């Protein structure tokens, strides 16, 4: 790597790390310390745990593993090990207090910026193309999304503000679905520098022709399912999903309530009428699957989703993003917590795929039909706990990112996964159907 190229890479890496830390500071400074140490839901950690965990992971990977320096706080490694302590038990740990957690994370960051400045970004897998630094920037942004979920779950007045997303202007002129021609395409990546292990390697998949929704399923469409008794009709539900909604008396997406003849939703401390043109949000995989069955359709497979998002039929190549290879800009997608909710269905026409599918990136994570499994030739790197331990039928794949995802942790190959019962995450879906035989 030439010296100018390395300096440019270090500059871009510093920007990614700084942007993540600024977001962390926003999410942990907008509430009182008592709210940072409280557990707002047994599903989530106290915000102060996430803050110190971010610093601890940065210390372990960049200060110790990349920089070769002696541990700063080895005695807290166990306390901030996500696998050793489930979220529900973390409040009982002797966690660093907010001021100490902030100081620790800031000290680590100051140190690793010096490590970055003095590290040659090639010659070792962990530092090639600044991989470990990119991994940590993504890790922090993923925890920022987790902390934003905690903010959604917390009770009390609004602590976060943001402008509304731009309104769409041509939603009525779009087709309801798009035909994706069958055939081979390249799935995954072998050359995206900061791609994580489960996105690798690039390989050929063959997908039969199918139709996919032009936009994610909207609140208005989902309310038709509800009005038709969707939550009361066992026909549409997987047995496990049916058991879940009966045991918990679920009758609407999470954070919705019926009042005065209309549906209201609570979002970050603000209650407002449900916007019918927004993508539906806070539904589980079981709810998405039931809606698709009710509509006479199905969820797309992960391979179908990625082909719709990346494959360019004119050239035969797979793009980094639906719109091309350029990094996401505000005209392309609703990302990075610029807004505190999804944009109306049909927004961001400049972010459409070659065949005209919109909002594949940003707005809402999209449930797919697929289990989270390794690609052929998968190799765990740099540690098996990132992906490998989650492979199997217990977790379903989500694609595309949400308004809460930073661009550094979102691309056409990025894979998210979660349990099919999860509703607090910023997830929605779109549906698909097989194409008729020629």
N, C-alpha and C positions, 0 to 999 in steps of 0.2 A: 504494500500500500504506500503510495506517495505521501510525502509529508503534508501537502495541502489537503489531500483526501482524508487523511487521518484527522487533521485539525477540524475539518468540516464535520466529520463523524462525531468527534468529541463535542463540538458545539451543539449538534442536533441531539446528542445524548443528554447533555446538560439541560437543554430546553425541556426534554421529556421528563427528566427527573424533577426539575423545578416546577413544571406545570402540575405534576402529581402532588408535590408537597404543598403548593398553594391551595389545591383543592382539599387536601387533608386538613390544612389550617382552617379553611372556611367551615368545614363540617364539624370541627371540634372547638371552634371559637364562638359559634353562634348560640350556644346554650351555656348555662351555668355549670360549674364543676359538678354539682350534685347530679345533673343530668348525664354527665360523662361517666360517672361511676355507677349509675343505676342500670339495672337490666330491664329494658323496656319490653322485652319478650323473651321467654325461654328459648325461642328459636334463634336469638341473636346474642352476641357478646356485648358487654358494656363497651361504649365507644372508646373508653380509655384503654381497654385491652387491645383493640385494633390499633390504636395509636402506637403503643409500645411494641406490639408485634411487628408493625411495619419497620420500626427502627431496628428491632432484633434481627429480622431477616436480612435487612441491609447490612448489618454488622457481620452476620455469619457469612454471607455470600461475597460481599464486595471488600470489606475490611480484612476478613480472615482468609477466605478462599482465593480471591483474586490478588489482594494486596500482600498476603502472607504475614500479616501482623498478628500480634498476640491478642487474645480475646479481651474485650473491654469489660463486659458484664457476663461472664460465663454462668454465674449463679442464677440468672433469670432465663436461661435457654429453655429449661424444662417448663417453666410457668407459661411461656409464650409459644409452646409447641402445640399446634392446633390438633394434632392427633392424640396427644397425651391427655388433653383436657377438653371434653365436650363443651359446647357453648353454654349449656344449662348450668354447668358447675363453675364456670369461670368467676362469677362474682364472689365465690367463697375463697378465692386465692388471695394471697397478700400482694395484690397488684401495685405497680408503681402509681403514686398519686398523679393527678393531671399535670402539675407543674414539673414533677420529676420526669414523667413520660415525655413531655414536650422537650425538656432540656436534653434528655438522652437521645431522642430522635434527631434533634438539631445538631448535637455533637457528632453523632455518627455521620450525618450528611456532610458536615464541614470536612470531616476526615476523608470520606470517600471521594469527594470532589478533587482532593489532592491526589488520591489514588488514581482516579481517572486521568488526571493531567499527566501523571508520570508513567502510565501503563501503555505499552505498545499493543495495539489492538489487532494483533495477529500472532499466529504461532502456537496457540493453545485453543482447544475447542471452547473453553469457558470465556475467552476474551476475543475470539475471532469476531470481527464486525461489531464489537462491544456487546456480545450476546448477553453476558451476565448483567450488565448495566440495563439493557433493554428488558430483561426478565424482571428485574427489580422494579423498573418503572411500571411495567404491566401489573406486577404484584400489588404495588401500592394503589394503582387505579382500580384494580379489582376489589381491594378492601374499601376504597372510597365508595364504590357502588354498594358494597355490603353496608357501609355506614349510612348511606342514603336510604337503604331499606330500613335500617333501624330508625332513622328520622321519620319515615313513613309510619312505622309502628308505634312511635311514641305518642302519648297523649299530650294535650296542651295546645297553646297558641302556636301559630306559624313561627318558625325560626329561620326559614329560608325563603328567599324571593328570587324571581327570575321573570323576564318578559315572556309573554306567550309565544309559541312557535308561529311562523308565518302561515297564513291561510292559503289553501289551494284555490285555484280558479277554474280548473277544467275537469273536475271529477266526474261530471255527468257525461262527458264525451269519451270516457275510457271504456274499453270492453271489460266485461266482468272477469274474464279469464284470458290467458294467453296459452297458445299451443307451443310446447317445447319439443322440437323434433327429436326422435330417438337416435341412438348411435353412441359411439365412444366419446369420452372427453377426459381431460386430465383433472383428477381430483387431488386435493392436498398440494403440498409444496415441498420442494427440496432446496429452494434458493431464496426464500424470504428470510432475511438475516435474523429477525427476531421472532420467527415462528416457533411455537412451543412443540414439544415432542409429539403430542397427539395429532398435530397437523401434518406430520411427516410420515413417510416420504411421498412425493408425487407418484401417482400411479394411474393407470387407465381403468375407467369404469365404463360399462355399457349400460345405458338406461333406455328403456322403451319410451316411445312417444307418450306424452302426458299433457294434461292441461293443468295450469296452476292459477290461483286467484291473482288478479292484477295488483290488488292491495290487500293488506291484512283484513281479517274479519272485523267489522265495526261493532260498536256498542248497539247501534240500531239493529243490525242483523242478528246479533246475539240476543237482543230482547225479544225478537220474533220466536227464537227457540224457547226462551223462558215462557213467553205468553202461550205457547202451544203445549205447555206442560212438560217441557224437556227435563226439568229436575224431578218430575214425579213419574216418569215413564221408564221403567227398567229396561225396555228394549234397546235403548241407545247406549247403555253403560256397560263397561267391562265389570265383571263381578267385584273386583277390588274397588273400583271407582264407585259403584252403586253402594257398597258397604260404607265407603268414606262419606258420601253425602248424606246417607241415612243416619249414621252415628253422630255426625256433627250438624245435622239439620241445615245443610247448605242449600240455599235456594237462589243464589246470585253470586257474581264475582265478589271477591274479598273487598271490603271497604264500601260496598254498596248497602243502601237501606231504602226502604219504601216509606214515603211520607207524603201525605196530601195528594195521593193519586199519581205521584211521579217518583222516579228513581233518583236518588242523590248519591254522590260519592264523596268520600273524604280523601283529600290528597295533601299531605304535608301540613296538616292542621287547618286546612280550608275546606269547607263543605260547599258543594255546588251541584246543580243538576247534571246528570250524566249527559255528555255531549254525544249525540247519536252518530256523528260523522268521525269520531275518533276511533282508532283501533281499540278493541277490548283489551283490558289489562287486568292482571292479578287473577288469572284463571290457571287451574292445574292442567296437567297433561290429560287427566281423565275428563275434565270438562271440555277441553279442546277436542278430544277424540269423540265424545258424545255428541257435540255439536256437529262435527263432520258427518257422523253416521246419520243424524237427524236430517241433514241437508242432502243426503244421498251421495256424499263424497267421502274423502278420507284425508288424513294428514299426509303431506309429502314425506317421502323418505329423505334421509340426510343427503344421499347422492342426488336425488331430484332437486332438492333445494339448492345445492351447490351448482348443479348444472344450470339451473335457471338464473343464478346469480353471477356466474363467472364465464360460462361458455359463450363464445362469439361465433355464431354459425357462419359468418362471412369469412373468417380467417381460420377457424378450427382451433384457435388457441383459447386458453383459459386466462382471463384477466385477473388482476389483483382484486378489483372491486367491480360491481356491476357497470359503472360508468367508464372504467378504464384502469390504467395503472397509476394515475395520480393519487397522492394522498388525499384523504377526505377534506373537503372544504365546507363551509356553512351552506353553500348552495346544493350540496350533494345529499346531505343526511342530517338528521337530528341526533347529534352525539354530544358528549362532553359536558352534560349538565348545563348547557346553555339555556335550556328550558326545563321546566319541572313537570313535564308530561309529554305524551306523544302528540305529533301534529295530525291534522285531519287526514283521513285516507285520501291518497292521490297527490299529496304534497311532494315537493322536491322532484319535479320532472327531470331536472338535470342529473339526478342520481339514478335514473332508470337503467335497466339492463338493455343489451342490444335488441331484445325482442319486446321491450316496453314494460317489463315488470317493475313496479315501483316499491320503494321503501323496504327493500330487502336488507338494507343496512340502516341501523338506528331505529328510533321510535319504540319498538317492543321486541324483546327476544321472541323468537318463533319456535314453538314446539314442533319437533318432527316425529315421525313414526318410529324412528330408529333407536335401538339400544346403543349405549356408548361402548364402542369396541375399538380395538387398535386397527390401524391400517396394515396391509401386508408389508412386512419389513420393518415394522415399528421397533424402535430402540428407545428405552427410557433414558432421558437426559435432561438435566443433570442429576435428577433423583426420582426414584420410582413413585414417591408419594404424590407427585404432581398429577399424574394421569393413571399410571398402571394399576394402582390399588382400587380405582373406581370402575375399571372395565367390567362389563357384565350386564345382565338384563335388569338389574335393579335401578339403573339410571338411564334416563332418556336424554337425547341430544337436543339442544336448543341452538339456533343459529341467528346470526345477523346483528346482534347487539341491541341496545335500547338507548333511549335518551340519556340514561345514566352511565353509559359506557364511553370512556375516552377513546379517541381514534387509535392511540397506541395499542389498545387491547381489543381492537376490532378490525377484522379484514375478511375477505371472502373465504378464507380457509379456516378462520377461527372457530373453535368448537367449545361450546359450553355444555354442561350437563347438570342434571339435578334429578331428585326423586320425583316420581310422577304425581305425588300429593302436594308438591310445593305450590303455594299461592301467593306468598308475600313477595316473591321475586317479580321483576318488571317484565312479565311474560304475557304474550298473546299468541296468535297463530294465523296462518292462512291455510286454505284447503286445496286439494288437488283431486283429479280423477284420471283414470286411464283414458287414453285416446282410442277412438273407435278404429277397428282394423281397417286398413286401406282396401 
